Amino acid sequence: MSNTLYGLAAILAAFALLFLSWKKRERGVAEGLYVRVGKIILALFMFGFGVLLLKSGHV
């Protein structure tokens, strides 16, 4: 049960990170290329970890 909750939390946090970064860019706040790429990579890892936790929670 807790793996499922942690998995959902990780996936939601990844989407929140990407959404807030997109809104920040939409408002015209400048961000460096490395920061943007780092956030995308971090969100992908968070999403993947969330999927793994969801799969391990359903065993």
All heavy atoms as a GROMACS GRO file, in nm:
protein
  457
    1MET      N    1   0.082  -0.119   0.000
    1MET     CA    2   0.000   0.000   0.000
    1MET      C    3   0.087   0.126   0.000
    1MET      O    4   0.061   0.218  -0.074
    1MET     CB    5  -0.092  -0.003   0.122
    1MET     CG    6  -0.172   0.122   0.141
    1MET     SD    7  -0.315   0.123   0.034
    1MET     CE    8  -0.394   0.269   0.090
    2SER      N    9   0.191   0.128   0.083
    2SER     CA   10   0.273   0.249   0.091
    2SER      C   11   0.353   0.271  -0.038
    2SER      O   12   0.378   0.385  -0.076
    2SER     CB   13   0.365   0.244   0.211
    2SER     OG   14   0.458   0.139   0.197
    3ASN      N   15   0.394   0.159  -0.104
    3ASN     CA   16   0.465   0.174  -0.231
    3ASN      C   17   0.377   0.243  -0.334
    3ASN      O   18   0.424   0.324  -0.414
    3ASN     CB   19   0.511   0.039  -0.285
    3ASN     CG   20   0.636  -0.010  -0.216
    3ASN    OD1   21   0.698   0.063  -0.139
    3ASN    ND2   22   0.673  -0.133  -0.242
    4THR      N   23   0.248   0.210  -0.333
    4THR     CA   24   0.155   0.271  -0.428
    4THR      C   25   0.143   0.420  -0.400
    4THR      O   26   0.146   0.501  -0.493
    4THR     CB   27   0.017   0.204  -0.417
    4THR    OG1   28   0.033   0.063  -0.438
    4THR    CG2   29  -0.077   0.258  -0.520
    5LEU      N   30   0.132   0.457  -0.274
    5LEU     CA   31   0.121   0.599  -0.240
    5LEU      C   32   0.248   0.675  -0.274
    5LEU      O   33   0.242   0.786  -0.327
    5LEU     CB   34   0.088   0.614  -0.091
    5LEU     CG   35  -0.050   0.569  -0.048
    5LEU    CD1   36  -0.065   0.582   0.102
    5LEU    CD2   37  -0.157   0.647  -0.120
    6TYR      N   38   0.363   0.615  -0.244
    6TYR     CA   39   0.489   0.680  -0.278
    6TYR      C   40   0.507   0.692  -0.430
    6TYR      O   41   0.560   0.791  -0.479
    6TYR     CB   42   0.607   0.605  -0.218
    6TYR     CG   43   0.619   0.619  -0.068
    6TYR    CD1   44   0.649   0.510   0.011
    6TYR    CD2   45   0.598   0.741  -0.006
    6TYR    CE1   46   0.661   0.522   0.148
    6TYR    CE2   47   0.609   0.754   0.131
    6TYR     CZ   48   0.640   0.645   0.208
    6TYR     OH   49   0.651   0.658   0.343
    7GLY      N   50   0.463   0.591  -0.502
    7GLY     CA   51   0.470   0.595  -0.647
    7GLY      C   52   0.384   0.706  -0.705
    7GLY      O   53   0.429   0.781  -0.792
    8LEU      N   54   0.262   0.717  -0.656
    8LEU     CA   55   0.174   0.826  -0.702
    8LEU      C   56   0.231   0.962  -0.665
    8LEU      O   57   0.224   1.057  -0.745
    8LEU     CB   58   0.034   0.808  -0.644
    8LEU     CG   59  -0.049   0.694  -0.701
    8LEU    CD1   60  -0.180   0.682  -0.625
    8LEU    CD2   61  -0.074   0.716  -0.849
    9ALA      N   62   0.287   0.972  -0.546
    9ALA     CA   63   0.345   1.100  -0.503
    9ALA      C   64   0.464   1.139  -0.591
    9ALA      O   65   0.480   1.256  -0.627
    9ALA     CB   66   0.389   1.090  -0.358
   10ALA      N   67   0.547   1.042  -0.629
   10ALA     CA   68   0.663   1.071  -0.713
   10ALA      C   69   0.618   1.115  -0.852
   10ALA      O   70   0.674   1.209  -0.910
   10ALA     CB   71   0.753   0.948  -0.724
   11ILE      N   72   0.516   1.050  -0.907
   11ILE     CA   73   0.466   1.087  -1.040
   11ILE      C   74   0.402   1.225  -1.036
   11ILE      O   75   0.426   1.309  -1.125
   11ILE     CB   76   0.369   0.980  -1.091
   11ILE    CG1   77   0.445   0.851  -1.122
   11ILE    CG2   78   0.295   1.028  -1.215
   11ILE    CD1   79   0.357   0.732  -1.152
   12LEU      N   80   0.323   1.252  -0.934
   12LEU     CA   81   0.261   1.384  -0.922
   12LEU      C   82   0.365   1.494  -0.902
   12LEU      O   83   0.352   1.604  -0.957
   12LEU     CB   84   0.160   1.385  -0.807
   12LEU     CG   85   0.029   1.312  -0.834
   12LEU    CD1   86  -0.056   1.311  -0.707
   12LEU    CD2   87  -0.047   1.375  -0.948
   13ALA      N   88   0.470   1.465  -0.826
   13ALA     CA   89   0.576   1.564  -0.804
   13ALA      C   90   0.651   1.592  -0.935
   13ALA      O   91   0.688   1.707  -0.962
   13ALA     CB   92   0.672   1.514  -0.698
   14ALA      N   93   0.671   1.488  -1.017
   14ALA     CA   94   0.738   1.509  -1.146
   14ALA      C   95   0.653   1.598  -1.236
   14ALA      O   96   0.705   1.691  -1.299
   14ALA     CB   97   0.764   1.374  -1.213
   15PHE      N   98   0.524   1.572  -1.242
   15PHE     CA   99   0.437   1.656  -1.325
   15PHE      C  100   0.428   1.798  -1.269
   15PHE      O  101   0.425   1.895  -1.346
   15PHE     CB  102   0.297   1.595  -1.337
   15PHE     CG  103   0.291   1.482  -1.435
   15PHE    CD1  104   0.244   1.358  -1.395
   15PHE    CD2  105   0.331   1.497  -1.565
   15PHE    CE1  106   0.237   1.253  -1.484
   15PHE    CE2  107   0.326   1.394  -1.656
   15PHE     CZ  108   0.279   1.271  -1.616
   16ALA      N  109   0.428   1.812  -1.138
   16ALA     CA  110   0.424   1.946  -1.078
   16ALA      C  111   0.552   2.024  -1.111
   16ALA      O  112   0.546   2.143  -1.142
   16ALA     CB  113   0.406   1.936  -0.928
   17LEU      N  114   0.666   1.957  -1.106
   17LEU     CA  115   0.792   2.021  -1.140
   17LEU      C  116   0.791   2.070  -1.284
   17LEU      O  117   0.829   2.185  -1.313
   17LEU     CB  118   0.909   1.925  -1.116
   17LEU     CG  119   1.047   1.974  -1.153
   17LEU    CD1  120   1.090   2.087  -1.060
   17LEU    CD2  121   1.147   1.862  -1.146
   18LEU      N  122   0.747   1.984  -1.376
   18LEU     CA  123   0.742   2.025  -1.516
   18LEU      C  124   0.640   2.135  -1.539
   18LEU      O  125   0.665   2.230  -1.614
   18LEU     CB  126   0.711   1.903  -1.604
   18LEU     CG  127   0.822   1.799  -1.612
   18LEU    CD1  128   0.774   1.678  -1.692
   18LEU    CD2  129   0.947   1.858  -1.673
   19PHE      N  130   0.524   2.126  -1.475
   19PHE     CA  131   0.420   2.227  -1.492
   19PHE      C  132   0.466   2.363  -1.440
   19PHE      O  133   0.448   2.466  -1.507
   19PHE     CB  134   0.292   2.183  -1.421
   19PHE     CG  135   0.182   2.285  -1.428
   19PHE    CD1  136   0.112   2.304  -1.546
   19PHE    CD2  137   0.150   2.362  -1.317
   19PHE    CE1  138   0.012   2.399  -1.553
   19PHE    CE2  139   0.050   2.457  -1.323
   19PHE     CZ  140  -0.020   2.475  -1.441
   20LEU      N  141   0.526   2.364  -1.321
   20LEU     CA  142   0.571   2.491  -1.265
   20LEU      C  143   0.685   2.551  -1.346
   20LEU      O  144   0.694   2.673  -1.361
   20LEU     CB  145   0.612   2.473  -1.119
   20LEU     CG  146   0.496   2.444  -1.024
   20LEU    CD1  147   0.551   2.413  -0.885
   20LEU    CD2  148   0.399   2.559  -1.020
   21SER      N  149   0.771   2.467  -1.402
   21SER     CA  150   0.878   2.517  -1.488
   21SER      C  151   0.820   2.577  -1.616
   21SER      O  152   0.868   2.681  -1.664
   21SER     CB  153   0.975   2.404  -1.524
   21SER     OG  154   1.039   2.357  -1.409
   22TRP      N  155   0.717   2.513  -1.670
   22TRP     CA  156   0.652   2.564  -1.790
   22TRP      C  157   0.583   2.698  -1.762
   22TRP      O  158   0.593   2.792  -1.841
   22TRP     CB  159   0.551   2.461  -1.841
   22TRP     CG  160   0.466   2.511  -1.952
   22TRP    CD1  161   0.508   2.544  -2.079
   22TRP    CD2  162   0.326   2.534  -1.949
   22TRP    NE1  163   0.400   2.587  -2.153
   22TRP    CE2  164   0.288   2.582  -2.075
   22TRP    CE3  165   0.230   2.518  -1.850
   22TRP    CZ2  166   0.157   2.613  -2.105
   22TRP    CZ3  167   0.100   2.549  -1.880
   22TRP    CH2  168   0.063   2.597  -2.006
   23LYS      N  169   0.514   2.709  -1.648
   23LYS     CA  170   0.447   2.834  -1.612
   23LYS      C  171   0.550   2.946  -1.590
   23LYS      O  172   0.526   3.061  -1.626
   23LYS     CB  173   0.361   2.817  -1.488
   23LYS     CG  174   0.240   2.728  -1.507
   23LYS     CD  175   0.149   2.781  -1.614
   23LYS     CE  176   0.058   2.888  -1.561
   23LYS     NZ  177  -0.038   2.937  -1.660
   24LYS      N  178   0.663   2.911  -1.530
   24LYS     CA  179   0.769   3.010  -1.506
   24LYS      C  180   0.822   3.062  -1.640
   24LYS      O  181   0.841   3.182  -1.656
   24LYS     CB  182   0.881   2.943  -1.425
   24LYS     CG  183   0.988   3.035  -1.375
   24LYS     CD  184   1.085   2.955  -1.288
   24LYS     CE  185   1.191   3.043  -1.230
   24LYS     NZ  186   1.287   2.968  -1.150
   25ARG      N  187   0.841   2.972  -1.734
   25ARG     CA  188   0.890   3.011  -1.867
   25ARG      C  189   0.785   3.094  -1.940
   25ARG      O  190   0.817   3.188  -2.012
   25ARG     CB  191   0.926   2.886  -1.946
   25ARG     CG  192   0.986   2.914  -2.081
   25ARG     CD  193   1.033   2.784  -2.144
   25ARG     NE  194   1.061   2.799  -2.284
   25ARG     CZ  195   1.179   2.832  -2.333
   25ARG    NH1  196   1.279   2.853  -2.251
   25ARG    NH2  197   1.197   2.844  -2.463
   26GLU      N  198   0.658   3.058  -1.922
   26GLU     CA  199   0.549   3.130  -1.987
   26GLU      C  200   0.541   3.274  -1.936
   26GLU      O  201   0.504   3.364  -2.011
   26GLU     CB  202   0.417   3.057  -1.960
   26GLU     CG  203   0.300   3.105  -2.040
   26GLU     CD  204   0.177   3.023  -2.010
   26GLU    OE1  205   0.124   3.033  -1.898
   26GLU    OE2  206   0.136   2.947  -2.100
   27ARG      N  207   0.572   3.295  -1.808
   27ARG     CA  208   0.569   3.430  -1.750
   27ARG      C  209   0.690   3.513  -1.791
   27ARG      O  210   0.696   3.632  -1.763
   27ARG     CB  211   0.563   3.423  -1.598
   27ARG     CG  212   0.428   3.384  -1.547
   27ARG     CD  213   0.413   3.410  -1.399
   27ARG     NE  214   0.537   3.423  -1.326
   27ARG     CZ  215   0.564   3.362  -1.213
   27ARG    NH1  216   0.476   3.282  -1.159
   27ARG    NH2  217   0.679   3.382  -1.152
   28GLY      N  218   0.788   3.450  -1.853
   28GLY     CA  219   0.904   3.523  -1.902
   28GLY      C  220   1.022   3.526  -1.807
   28GLY      O  221   1.115   3.603  -1.828
   29VAL      N  222   1.020   3.441  -1.705
   29VAL     CA  223   1.133   3.434  -1.613
   29VAL      C  224   1.245   3.355  -1.680
   29VAL      O  225   1.224   3.242  -1.725
   29VAL     CB  226   1.092   3.368  -1.480
   29VAL    CG1  227   1.211   3.355  -1.386
   29VAL    CG2  228   0.979   3.445  -1.416
   30ALA      N  229   1.361   3.417  -1.690
   30ALA     CA  230   1.473   3.352  -1.760
   30ALA      C  231   1.533   3.241  -1.675
   30ALA      O  232   1.552   3.256  -1.555
   30ALA     CB  233   1.579   3.455  -1.794
   31GLU      N  234   1.561   3.129  -1.741
   31GLU     CA  235   1.626   3.015  -1.677
   31GLU      C  236   1.735   2.966  -1.770
   31GLU      O  237   1.719   2.966  -1.891
   31GLU     CB  238   1.524   2.902  -1.656
   31GLU     CG  239   1.500   2.868  -1.514
   31GLU     CD  240   1.401   2.755  -1.499
   31GLU    OE1  241   1.358   2.697  -1.598
   31GLU    OE2  242   1.367   2.726  -1.386
   32GLY      N  243   1.844   2.926  -1.714
   32GLY     CA  244   1.954   2.877  -1.795
   32GLY      C  245   1.921   2.743  -1.861
   32GLY      O  246   1.832   2.670  -1.817
   33LEU      N  247   1.995   2.713  -1.965
   33LEU     CA  248   1.974   2.587  -2.038
   33LEU      C  249   2.002   2.468  -1.948
   33LEU      O  250   1.926   2.371  -1.949
   33LEU     CB  251   2.064   2.583  -2.161
   33LEU     CG  252   2.060   2.455  -2.243
   33LEU    CD1  253   1.922   2.436  -2.305
   33LEU    CD2  254   2.167   2.455  -2.349
   34TYR      N  255   2.109   2.475  -1.870
   34TYR     CA  256   2.144   2.362  -1.783
   34TYR      C  257   2.039   2.340  -1.675
   34TYR      O  258   2.010   2.227  -1.637
   34TYR     CB  259   2.281   2.383  -1.720
   34TYR     CG  260   2.394   2.376  -1.820
   34TYR    CD1  261   2.476   2.486  -1.842
   34TYR    CD2  262   2.416   2.261  -1.893
   34TYR    CE1  263   2.578   2.481  -1.934
   34TYR    CE2  264   2.518   2.254  -1.985
   34TYR     CZ  265   2.599   2.364  -2.006
   34TYR     OH  266   2.700   2.358  -2.097
   35VAL      N  267   1.981   2.447  -1.625
   35VAL     CA  268   1.876   2.435  -1.524
   35VAL      C  269   1.754   2.367  -1.585
   35VAL      O  270   1.694   2.277  -1.524
   35VAL     CB  271   1.839   2.574  -1.467
   35VAL    CG1  272   1.719   2.565  -1.376
   35VAL    CG2  273   1.957   2.634  -1.395
   36ARG      N  274   1.716   2.410  -1.704
   36ARG     CA  275   1.599   2.352  -1.771
   36ARG      C  276   1.620   2.204  -1.802
   36ARG      O  277   1.533   2.120  -1.775
   36ARG     CB  278   1.572   2.429  -1.900
   36ARG     CG  279   1.430   2.425  -1.942
   36ARG     CD  280   1.400   2.517  -2.058
   36ARG     NE  281   1.493   2.628  -2.066
   36ARG     CZ  282   1.532   2.683  -2.179
   36ARG    NH1  283   1.486   2.640  -2.292
   36ARG    NH2  284   1.617   2.784  -2.180
   37VAL      N  285   1.736   2.171  -1.856
   37VAL     CA  286   1.766   2.031  -1.887
   37VAL      C  287   1.773   1.948  -1.759
   37VAL      O  288   1.724   1.835  -1.754
   37VAL     CB  289   1.898   2.021  -1.968
   37VAL    CG1  290   1.943   1.877  -1.982
   37VAL    CG2  291   1.880   2.084  -2.105
   38GLY      N  292   1.832   2.004  -1.654
   38GLY     CA  293   1.840   1.934  -1.527
   38GLY      C  294   1.703   1.904  -1.469
   38GLY      O  295   1.679   1.795  -1.415
   39LYS      N  296   1.611   1.999  -1.479
   39LYS     CA  297   1.476   1.977  -1.429
   39LYS      C  298   1.404   1.869  -1.509
   39LYS      O  299   1.330   1.788  -1.453
   39LYS     CB  300   1.395   2.107  -1.432
   39LYS     CG  301   1.431   2.202  -1.323
   39LYS     CD  302   1.343   2.326  -1.327
   39LYS     CE  303   1.379   2.422  -1.218
   39LYS     NZ  304   1.295   2.543  -1.222
   40ILE      N  305   1.426   1.867  -1.639
   40ILE     CA  306   1.363   1.764  -1.723
   40ILE      C  307   1.417   1.626  -1.687
   40ILE      O  308   1.341   1.530  -1.672
   40ILE     CB  309   1.384   1.796  -1.872
   40ILE    CG1  310   1.302   1.920  -1.911
   40ILE    CG2  311   1.346   1.677  -1.960
   40ILE    CD1  312   1.332   1.973  -2.049
   41ILE      N  313   1.549   1.616  -1.670
   41ILE     CA  314   1.609   1.488  -1.633
   41ILE      C  315   1.560   1.443  -1.496
   41ILE      O  316   1.525   1.326  -1.476
   41ILE     CB  317   1.763   1.498  -1.638
   41ILE    CG1  318   1.809   1.512  -1.782
   41ILE    CG2  319   1.828   1.376  -1.572
   41ILE    CD1  320   1.955   1.544  -1.798
   42LEU      N  321   1.555   1.536  -1.402
   42LEU     CA  322   1.506   1.503  -1.268
   42LEU      C  323   1.361   1.455  -1.272
   42LEU      O  324   1.325   1.356  -1.209
   42LEU     CB  325   1.519   1.624  -1.176
   42LEU     CG  326   1.470   1.607  -1.033
   42LEU    CD1  327   1.555   1.503  -0.962
   42LEU    CD2  328   1.475   1.739  -0.960
   43ALA      N  329   1.278   1.523  -1.351
   43ALA     CA  330   1.138   1.482  -1.362
   43ALA      C  331   1.125   1.344  -1.426
   43ALA      O  332   1.040   1.264  -1.384
   43ALA     CB  333   1.060   1.586  -1.443
   44LEU      N  334   1.208   1.313  -1.524
   44LEU     CA  335   1.203   1.181  -1.586
   44LEU      C  336   1.242   1.072  -1.487
   44LEU      O  337   1.179   0.966  -1.483
   44LEU     CB  338   1.295   1.176  -1.709
   44LEU     CG  339   1.244   1.253  -1.832
   44LEU    CD1  340   1.351   1.252  -1.941
   44LEU    CD2  341   1.115   1.193  -1.882
   45PHE      N  342   1.346   1.098  -1.407
   45PHE     CA  343   1.384   1.001  -1.305
   45PHE      C  344   1.274   0.984  -1.201
   45PHE      O  345   1.246   0.873  -1.155
   45PHE     CB  346   1.515   1.040  -1.237
   45PHE     CG  347   1.638   0.994  -1.311
   45PHE    CD1  348   1.717   1.083  -1.378
   45PHE    CD2  349   1.671   0.860  -1.314
   45PHE    CE1  350   1.829   1.041  -1.447
   45PHE    CE2  351   1.783   0.815  -1.382
   45PHE     CZ  352   1.862   0.906  -1.449
   46MET      N  353   1.212   1.094  -1.160
   46MET     CA  354   1.103   1.086  -1.062
   46MET      C  355   0.986   1.006  -1.118
   46MET      O  356   0.926   0.925  -1.049
   46MET     CB  357   1.057   1.228  -1.023
   46MET     CG  358   1.156   1.304  -0.940
   46MET     SD  359   1.115   1.478  -0.924
   46MET     CE  360   0.969   1.470  -0.825
   47PHE      N  361   0.954   1.031  -1.245
   47PHE     CA  362   0.845   0.958  -1.310
   47PHE      C  363   0.878   0.809  -1.317
   47PHE      O  364   0.794   0.724  -1.285
   47PHE     CB  365   0.819   1.015  -1.449
   47PHE     CG  366   0.705   0.951  -1.520
   47PHE    CD1  367   0.574   0.980  -1.485
   47PHE    CD2  368   0.726   0.861  -1.622
   47PHE    CE1  369   0.468   0.921  -1.549
   47PHE    CE2  370   0.621   0.800  -1.688
   47PHE     CZ  371   0.492   0.831  -1.650
   48GLY      N  372   0.999   0.776  -1.360
   48GLY     CA  373   1.039   0.636  -1.369
   48GLY      C  374   1.040   0.566  -1.234
   48GLY      O  375   0.996   0.451  -1.221
   49PHE      N  376   1.088   0.636  -1.132
   49PHE     CA  377   1.088   0.579  -0.996
   49PHE      C  378   0.945   0.557  -0.948
   49PHE      O  379   0.916   0.455  -0.884
   49PHE     CB  380   1.164   0.672  -0.902
   49PHE     CG  381   1.183   0.616  -0.765
   49PHE    CD1  382   1.261   0.504  -0.744
   49PHE    CD2  383   1.121   0.675  -0.656
   49PHE    CE1  384   1.279   0.453  -0.616
   49PHE    CE2  385   1.138   0.626  -0.529
   49PHE     CZ  386   1.217   0.514  -0.509
   50GLY      N  387   0.856   0.650  -0.979
   50GLY     CA  388   0.716   0.633  -0.941
   50GLY      C  389   0.651   0.513  -1.008
   50GLY      O  390   0.578   0.438  -0.944
   51VAL      N  391   0.684   0.493  -1.135
   51VAL     CA  392   0.631   0.377  -1.207
   51VAL      C  393   0.684   0.248  -1.146
   51VAL      O  394   0.609   0.152  -1.128
   51VAL     CB  395   0.664   0.386  -1.358
   51VAL    CG1  396   0.633   0.257  -1.430
   51VAL    CG2  397   0.586   0.501  -1.422
   52LEU      N  398   0.814   0.246  -1.113
   52LEU     CA  399   0.870   0.127  -1.050
   52LEU      C  400   0.803   0.099  -0.914
   52LEU      O  401   0.777  -0.016  -0.882
   52LEU     CB  402   1.020   0.142  -1.032
   52LEU     CG  403   1.105   0.128  -1.156
   52LEU    CD1  404   1.251   0.161  -1.125
   52LEU    CD2  405   1.094  -0.013  -1.212
   53LEU      N  406   0.779   0.204  -0.837
   53LEU     CA  407   0.712   0.183  -0.709
   53LEU      C  408   0.570   0.133  -0.728
   53LEU      O  409   0.523   0.049  -0.652
   53LEU     CB  410   0.712   0.314  -0.630
   53LEU     CG  411   0.841   0.351  -0.559
   53LEU    CD1  412   0.831   0.488  -0.498
   53LEU    CD2  413   0.875   0.248  -0.453
   54LEU      N  414   0.501   0.183  -0.828
   54LEU     CA  415   0.364   0.134  -0.855
   54LEU      C  416   0.365  -0.013  -0.894
   54LEU      O  417   0.282  -0.091  -0.849
   54LEU     CB  418   0.298   0.218  -0.964
   54LEU     CG  419   0.252   0.357  -0.924
   54LEU    CD1  420   0.196   0.430  -1.045
   54LEU    CD2  421   0.148   0.350  -0.814
   55LYS      N  422   0.462  -0.051  -0.978
   55LYS     CA  423   0.470  -0.191  -1.019
   55LYS      C  424   0.506  -0.282  -0.901
   55LYS      O  425   0.455  -0.392  -0.889
   55LYS     CB  426   0.572  -0.208  -1.132
   55LYS     CG  427   0.521  -0.158  -1.264
   55LYS     CD  428   0.620  -0.192  -1.375
   55LYS     CE  429   0.568  -0.144  -1.506
   55LYS     NZ  430   0.492  -0.247  -1.575
   56SER      N  431   0.596  -0.236  -0.814
   56SER     CA  432   0.633  -0.319  -0.699
   56SER      C  433   0.523  -0.323  -0.596
   56SER      O  434   0.515  -0.418  -0.517
   56SER     CB  435   0.763  -0.267  -0.636
   56SER     OG  436   0.740  -0.145  -0.570
   57GLY      N  437   0.436  -0.226  -0.595
   57GLY     CA  438   0.325  -0.227  -0.500
   57GLY      C  439   0.213  -0.322  -0.540
   57GLY      O  440   0.130  -0.361  -0.456
   58HIS      N  441   0.208  -0.362  -0.667
   58HIS     CA  442   0.101  -0.450  -0.714
   58HIS      C  443   0.143  -0.596  -0.721
   58HIS      O  444   0.072  -0.678  -0.776
   58HIS     CB  445   0.053  -0.405  -0.851
   58HIS     CG  446  -0.022  -0.276  -0.848
   58HIS    ND1  447  -0.141  -0.263  -0.782
   58HIS    CD2  448   0.006  -0.155  -0.899
   58HIS    CE1  449  -0.185  -0.139  -0.796
   58HIS    NE2  450  -0.095  -0.070  -0.867
   59VAL      N  451   0.258  -0.629  -0.666
   59VAL     CA  452   0.306  -0.768  -0.668
   59VAL      C  453   0.234  -0.850  -0.566
   59VAL      O  454   0.196  -0.811  -0.463
   59VAL     CB  455   0.459  -0.773  -0.647
   59VAL    CG1  456   0.507  -0.915  -0.628
   59VAL    CG2  457   0.528  -0.707  -0.763
   0.00000   0.00000   0.00000
